[in-house]
């Protein structure tokens, strides 16, 4: 399976929706970096974002909301929060 910007953005969105744990996101990112095939046009951005996600379980790095917003921007996406009752 080819990993694109959309693939990574969808995984990050799943994490933000609490559908993936941080550990699952990190594991996926690490495996994607080692075994994934990347769309040529997306390769640089995807590899940079995956490398950052792969470090998110290290205490010194973590993964804040601001980090997620920045990573999504690198992929060409925006984050938006909805609050509802």
Secondary structure, DSSP 8 states (H G I E B T S, - for coil): -EE-HHHHHHHHHHHHTTSS-HHHHHHHHHHHHHH-EE-GGGHHHHHHHHHHHHTTTSTTT---HHHHHHHHHHTT---------
